[in-house]
Amino acid sequence: MPSYIKVAKKAEVPPGEVREFHANGKLVAVCNVAGTFYAVDNTCLHRGGPLGQGVLNDDVLTCPWHGWQYKVRTGEAVFNPAIKVATYAVKVEGDDIFVGFEE
């Protein structure tokens, strides 16, 4: 069962946007897909680009450095589903967003 850490307020991640947050010694990218929040590791698997500074289009997050794309629901790379960025459980309580990390 994951241990949840508060990372942000819902208002900090508007619909259709992605933001970077520090949690549990990691940098995570929190995405708001039409009011549902997802969290993925902030580091692109291609060359280490900051996914949290990328562009979110529906549920696809594009790395700002070289354009690699990931589905935020699963972490799968769009061009090759066998390549996956780590995903984290997310829960919302009131206005707070929590990201879950396995212990």
TORZATOR-864538 format. One record per residue (C-alpha): x, z, y; residue in three letters; residue number from 1. Coordinates in steps of 0.5 Angstrom, whole numbers, plus 500, padded with zeros to 3 digits. Layout:
N
<node <X; Z; Y>; "Ala"; NUM>
...
END
This chain:
103
<node <500; 500; 500>; "Met"; 1>
<node <503; 498; 507>; "Pro"; 2>
<node <505; 503; 512>; "Ser"; 3>
<node <502; 501; 519>; "Tyr"; 4>
<node <505; 501; 526>; "Ile"; 5>
<node <501; 500; 532>; "Lys"; 6>
<node <505; 494; 536>; "Val"; 7>
<node <500; 492; 541>; "Ala"; 8>
<node <493; 492; 545>; "Lys"; 9>
<node <488; 486; 543>; "Lys"; 10>
<node <489; 484; 550>; "Ala"; 11>
<node <496; 483; 550>; "Glu"; 12>
<node <495; 477; 545>; "Val"; 13>
<node <489; 472; 548>; "Pro"; 14>
<node <486; 467; 543>; "Pro"; 15>
<node <490; 461; 541>; "Gly"; 16>
<node <497; 465; 543>; "Glu"; 17>
<node <503; 468; 540>; "Val"; 18>
<node <507; 474; 542>; "Arg"; 19>
<node <513; 478; 539>; "Glu"; 20>
<node <513; 485; 538>; "Phe"; 21>
<node <518; 490; 535>; "His"; 22>
<node <516; 494; 529>; "Ala"; 23>
<node <519; 497; 523>; "Asn"; 24>
<node <526; 495; 525>; "Gly"; 25>
<node <524; 488; 525>; "Lys"; 26>
<node <521; 483; 531>; "Leu"; 27>
<node <514; 480; 529>; "Val"; 28>
<node <510; 474; 531>; "Ala"; 29>
<node <503; 476; 532>; "Val"; 30>
<node <498; 471; 533>; "Cys"; 31>
<node <491; 471; 535>; "Asn"; 32>
<node <487; 465; 531>; "Val"; 33>
<node <480; 465; 534>; "Ala"; 34>
<node <480; 473; 535>; "Gly"; 35>
<node <483; 474; 528>; "Thr"; 36>
<node <490; 477; 528>; "Phe"; 37>
<node <496; 475; 523>; "Tyr"; 38>
<node <503; 477; 523>; "Ala"; 39>
<node <509; 473; 521>; "Val"; 40>
<node <517; 474; 521>; "Asp"; 41>
<node <519; 472; 528>; "Asn"; 42>
<node <525; 468; 525>; "Thr"; 43>
<node <524; 461; 523>; "Cys"; 44>
<node <527; 459; 517>; "Leu"; 45>
<node <530; 452; 519>; "His"; 46>
<node <535; 455; 524>; "Arg"; 47>
<node <533; 462; 526>; "Gly"; 48>
<node <528; 460; 532>; "Gly"; 49>
<node <524; 465; 535>; "Pro"; 50>
<node <517; 464; 532>; "Leu"; 51>
<node <514; 468; 537>; "Gly"; 52>
<node <516; 464; 543>; "Gln"; 53>
<node <513; 458; 540>; "Gly"; 54>
<node <506; 454; 540>; "Val"; 55>
<node <500; 456; 536>; "Leu"; 56>
<node <495; 451; 535>; "Asn"; 57>
<node <489; 453; 531>; "Asp"; 58>
<node <493; 457; 525>; "Asp"; 59>
<node <499; 453; 525>; "Val"; 60>
<node <505; 456; 529>; "Leu"; 61>
<node <510; 451; 531>; "Thr"; 62>
<node <518; 453; 532>; "Cys"; 63>
<node <520; 452; 540>; "Pro"; 64>
<node <527; 450; 537>; "Trp"; 65>
<node <526; 444; 532>; "His"; 66>
<node <519; 444; 531>; "Gly"; 67>
<node <518; 447; 524>; "Trp"; 68>
<node <511; 449; 523>; "Gln"; 69>
<node <508; 454; 519>; "Tyr"; 70>
<node <501; 456; 517>; "Lys"; 71>
<node <500; 463; 520>; "Val"; 72>
<node <495; 465; 514>; "Arg"; 73>
<node <500; 464; 509>; "Thr"; 74>
<node <507; 463; 512>; "Gly"; 75>
<node <507; 457; 508>; "Glu"; 76>
<node <511; 451; 512>; "Ala"; 77>
<node <506; 445; 513>; "Val"; 78>
<node <511; 440; 511>; "Phe"; 79>
<node <513; 444; 504>; "Asn"; 80>
<node <508; 450; 502>; "Pro"; 81>
<node <514; 452; 497>; "Ala"; 82>
<node <518; 454; 504>; "Ile"; 83>
<node <515; 461; 507>; "Lys"; 84>
<node <516; 465; 512>; "Val"; 85>
<node <514; 473; 511>; "Ala"; 86>
<node <507; 475; 513>; "Thr"; 87>
<node <505; 482; 514>; "Tyr"; 88>
<node <498; 485; 513>; "Ala"; 89>
<node <494; 486; 520>; "Val"; 90>
<node <489; 491; 522>; "Lys"; 91>
<node <485; 492; 528>; "Val"; 92>
<node <482; 499; 530>; "Glu"; 93>
<node <479; 499; 537>; "Gly"; 94>
<node <483; 495; 542>; "Asp"; 95>
<node <490; 497; 538>; "Asp"; 96>
<node <493; 492; 533>; "Ile"; 97>
<node <497; 495; 527>; "Phe"; 98>
<node <502; 491; 523>; "Val"; 99>
<node <503; 493; 516>; "Gly"; 100>
<node <510; 494; 512>; "Phe"; 101>
<node <511; 495; 505>; "Glu"; 102>
<node <515; 501; 504>; "Glu"; 103>
END
